[in-house]
Amino acid sequence: MATQKGPISQFVEAHYKHFNAAALVDAAKGYEAHLTAGGKMMITLAGAMSTAELGRSLAEMIRQGKVDIISCTGANLEEDLMNLVAHSHYERVPHYRDLTPADERALLDRGLNRVTDTCIPEEEAFRKLQKHIHKVWNRAEATGQRYFPHEYMYQMVQLPEFAAEYDSAVDPQNSWMLAAAERNLPIVVPGWEDSTMGNIFASYVIKGELQASTMKSGIEYMAWLADWYTNNSRNPNNPSAPSVGFFQIGGGIAGDFPICVVPMLYQDMEIDDIPFWGYFCQISDSTTSYGSYSGAVPNEKITWGKLDADTPKFIVESDATIVAPLIFAWILGW
């Protein structure tokens, strides 16, 4: 851990004293303490974190070994790379709240897909990725190979012709997917079918051009994650080290899927000595109402066998695009 904090961390420590601001500092210090004690960390990415360019801080977290595994939506997996190859073609719409249905249709007609205040260009982003990922899928099927969605993406970014597509407006150092590929970082992508590349893969299957079995499934991801957690939740060289921590950005399947591996292992697999998650933090603006799982307080997860009574637990009820970079800045000593 960085002993001398930089100006961002110094500002946070000096001014973030109460309420959600204080919770942010507590969560950052808890994350830091977890790593110092020898624990590993999972980060989960929901929402549009890649389009929000979280890679500007997350990539360095990956390079410095501050994250050991990621669970993310298919959208986050692909949108980091879309930004890498098409950023200068993106359009920002700061007054998106004032758009009429006719305005929205005009964006569609121009091939612009809006994510809040940011429009992703269809041709320059989606179709550019499709051209390269299709080669990788075809090559695997032709040789009888099967891979997970993120593994195909890792293979794609290693293609020289893909590297030639980088947008000059983007620093590749800010791509968390490139950083992850360089480390061969484990990634879990639950519900990958609910993404643009997932839809495109399904279209090839429907047309008979690819076999569905060429893509490893969500069940296979869960089985793989069970092995990974079993092998990484204890540190044989440091028996007092905490088990894997869980840093959840947003809600949804990116968090719901992997956190269930612990109760699955000890309730369904009947492995009695599986440790609970060793740290938990969620950044979310969801509220606890109408059965909202994303808005549930961490203590509810104790009743589901995911966290223990003494697991360090934090929740920061705020905008993840503001909070996550500040917590990462603390961990990195910025």
DAGI-V831692 format. One record per residue. N is the residue number from 1. PHI is phi in whole degrees, 0 to 359 (none if undefined). D_FIRST is the distance of its C-alpha to the first C-alpha in Angstrom with 1 decimal. Layout:
<<N	PHI	D_FIRST> <N	PHI	D_FIRST>>
This chain:
<<1	none	0.0> <2	291	3.8> <3	274	6.2> <4	259	9.1> <5	283	9.7> <6	276	12.4> <7	296	15.9> <8	295	15.6> <9	296	13.0> <10	296	15.1> <11	296	18.2> <12	300	17.0> <13	294	16.2> <14	284	19.5> <15	246	21.7> <16	266	20.6> <17	253	22.2> <18	218	24.6> <19	58	25.7> <20	296	23.8> <21	297	21.7> <22	293	20.5> <23	298	20.1> <24	300	17.8> <25	295	15.5> <26	300	15.9> <27	295	15.1> <28	295	11.9> <29	294	10.7> <30	295	12.3> <31	300	10.6> <32	299	7.1> <33	295	9.0> <34	298	10.7> <35	294	8.1> <36	298	7.0> <37	283	10.8> <38	99	11.4> <39	280	12.9> <40	260	13.6> <41	225	14.2> <42	258	17.4> <43	246	17.9> <44	246	21.5> <45	240	23.2> <46	249	26.6> <47	61	28.8> <48	245	28.7> <49	297	25.0> <50	290	25.6> <51	294	28.5> <52	284	26.4> <53	63	24.2> <54	298	21.0> <55	303	20.2> <56	300	19.4> <57	245	15.9> <58	295	16.0> <59	301	16.8> <60	289	13.7> <61	302	11.7> <62	293	14.0> <63	300	13.8> <64	272	10.1> <65	74	10.7> <66	272	9.3> <67	220	13.0> <68	251	15.4> <69	198	18.6> <70	235	20.4> <71	243	23.6> <72	213	25.5> <73	288	29.0> <74	298	31.2> <75	296	31.3> <76	294	27.6> <77	300	27.8> <78	272	30.6> <79	288	30.1> <80	297	27.0> <81	284	29.3> <82	298	32.2> <83	298	30.3> <84	297	29.5> <85	257	33.2> <86	222	35.0> <87	306	33.0> <88	292	35.7> <89	264	38.2> <90	292	36.4> <91	234	38.0> <92	264	36.6> <93	237	38.9> <94	298	37.7> <95	257	40.8> <96	298	40.6> <97	293	41.8> <98	268	45.1> <99	292	45.8> <100	270	49.0> <101	306	49.7> <102	293	51.7> <103	297	48.7> <104	297	46.5> <105	295	49.3> <106	295	49.4> <107	296	45.7> <108	302	46.5> <109	296	49.5> <110	272	47.3> <111	77	44.9> <112	246	42.1> <113	259	40.2> <114	272	38.6> <115	239	35.3> <116	57	35.5> <117	257	35.5> <118	234	34.9> <119	253	37.5> <120	265	36.8> <121	282	39.6> <122	301	41.4> <123	290	42.7> <124	286	39.9> <125	253	37.1> <126	300	38.4> <127	289	41.2> <128	294	39.2> <129	295	36.8> <130	304	39.8> <131	303	41.4> <132	275	38.6> <133	292	37.5> <134	297	41.2> <135	300	41.4> <136	291	38.6> <137	299	40.2> <138	299	43.5> <139	297	42.3> <140	295	40.8> <141	296	44.0> <142	295	46.2> <143	255	44.6> <144	72	44.3> <145	263	40.5> <146	228	38.6> <147	220	35.0> <148	281	32.7> <149	307	32.5> <150	291	29.0> <151	293	30.1> <152	296	33.0> <153	296	30.8> <154	300	28.7> <155	295	32.0> <156	296	33.2> <157	290	30.3> <158	273	31.1> <159	288	34.6> <160	302	35.5> <161	291	37.7> <162	286	35.0> <163	300	32.8> <164	291	35.9> <165	272	35.8> <166	306	32.6> <167	284	33.4> <168	295	33.1> <169	278	31.8> <170	244	28.6> <171	275	25.6> <172	304	24.9> <173	296	21.2> <174	267	21.3> <175	267	22.8> <176	290	20.5> <177	291	23.3> <178	295	23.4> <179	296	19.7> <180	294	20.3> <181	295	23.5> <182	297	21.9> <183	268	19.6> <184	53	22.5> <185	295	20.3> <186	298	22.3> <187	226	23.8> <188	243	26.4> <189	234	28.9> <190	291	31.2> <191	64	34.4> <192	303	34.0> <193	302	37.8> <194	273	37.1> <195	204	36.0> <196	298	37.9> <197	293	37.3> <198	296	38.1> <199	298	41.3> <200	295	42.2> <201	299	41.8> <202	299	44.0> <203	295	46.6> <204	292	46.8> <205	294	47.3> <206	298	50.0> <207	281	51.7> <208	80	51.7> <209	270	49.6> <210	223	46.7> <211	266	46.4> <212	302	44.2> <213	290	43.1> <214	294	41.5> <215	257	38.5> <216	294	36.7> <217	261	36.9> <218	296	34.8> <219	297	36.0> <220	293	34.8> <221	299	31.3> <222	295	31.4> <223	295	32.5> <224	297	29.9> <225	296	27.1> <226	300	28.7> <227	295	28.3> <228	298	24.7> <229	295	23.8> <230	300	25.8> <231	279	24.1> <232	241	20.5> <233	280	20.7> <234	235	20.7> <235	246	18.8> <236	299	21.6> <237	273	19.4> <238	210	17.7> <239	301	20.4> <240	273	18.6> <241	295	15.9> <242	289	16.6> <243	286	18.4> <244	298	17.5> <245	271	16.3> <246	226	18.5> <247	251	17.5> <248	257	20.9> <249	258	21.8> <250	83	25.5> <251	235	27.9> <252	69	30.5> <253	294	30.6> <254	299	27.2> <255	262	25.9> <256	299	29.2> <257	295	29.6> <258	289	26.4> <259	293	26.0> <260	283	29.5> <261	297	28.6> <262	292	27.9> <263	298	31.3> <264	297	33.0> <265	294	31.8> <266	264	32.9> <267	269	35.8> <268	270	37.3> <269	275	36.3> <270	61	36.7> <271	264	33.8> <272	290	33.4> <273	258	30.1> <274	289	27.9> <275	286	24.8> <276	292	24.3> <277	303	21.4> <278	268	18.5> <279	199	17.2> <280	218	19.2> <281	219	18.9> <282	232	21.7> <283	256	22.2> <284	202	26.0> <285	254	29.0> <286	286	31.3> <287	248	33.2> <288	280	34.4> <289	197	38.0> <290	52	40.5> <291	71	38.6> <292	297	35.6> <293	283	32.9> <294	297	30.4> <295	263	31.0> <296	291	31.0> <297	289	28.8> <298	306	26.3> <299	300	28.6> <300	299	31.2> <301	290	29.1> <302	297	29.5> <303	291	33.2> <304	261	32.7> <305	76	30.7> <306	259	27.4> <307	239	25.3> <308	263	26.0> <309	298	26.9> <310	257	23.7> <311	296	21.3> <312	301	18.9> <313	231	20.6> <314	219	20.2> <315	220	22.5> <316	245	22.4> <317	270	25.9> <318	200	25.7> <319	282	25.7> <320	297	22.9> <321	291	23.3> <322	267	22.3> <323	284	19.7> <324	302	17.7> <325	299	16.8> <326	288	15.7> <327	294	13.4> <328	297	12.0> <329	300	11.8> <330	297	9.7> <331	299	7.1> <332	277	7.5> <333	76	7.7> <334	287	11.3>>
